[in-house]
């Protein structure tokens, strides 16, 4: 309790308004200007206890460092964006301009439509990085733009057209304080958490309010994600039907049960199936409690 009080005392000392959010104290970041709090101190007693982290600009540290920043900013009336944040936003916007629409590349179009059964890729702004693209990191990949929970452009993710050992690549230095596809969800009465972006896109074609958690390794949610989930009427978890997917689904269920007031519901898929290869009939049966 003493260490928790220490975090509160630091915030109170400088008149910083904070809001308890799960196992965090959430407040406006002192490193850059913002109107919605994206900085938080973790007070769960674990490894990150009494550490602060900003999901807006990426700054992090301990309470002593945070106190020093508040002290140096005490006489200022507004905070500036960090150079790191400005650079990342500029580079991401610039790189998006050089990609081409998926429909202009036969291989990428076929991969999505024939291989994945996804036809709503234009709605999600997917693009293609030509093989002639000078940047080796992205060339020959389908580019998936990712938006924050308020629909603002956040970053990009690239996917090769083959089942390579590591087919995906994220833009470095980006913190995924969001769920893929969340900006498309209008009705907050139901929500289905799935693993990947293509799973979410595929199910949304059938009016299933699905959002992606960016893979099975992500089992710790940010304060903004918690707030988003707590506004949902019923939350369902629907991961792949293989051993790994089932294990990860149970881990997500545990995290949700411990951190939310709501109780998640598990939707089990047949062995060898994932949301992206279900038939229309299977979707209607498995997600019958989700469909309104």
PyMOL commands that set and color helices and strands:
alter all, ss='L'
color gray80, all
select helices_A, chain A and resi 2-13+63-73+83-97+102-104+106-115+182-184+197-204+223-230+243-259+275-277+280-286
alter helices_A, ss='H'
color red, helices_A
select strands_A, chain A and resi 18-21+24-27+39-42+51-54+60-62+100-101+127-129+141-147+153-160+168-170+190-194+210-212+234-237+265-266
alter strands_A, ss='S'
color yellow, strands_A
deselect
rebuild
show_as cartoon
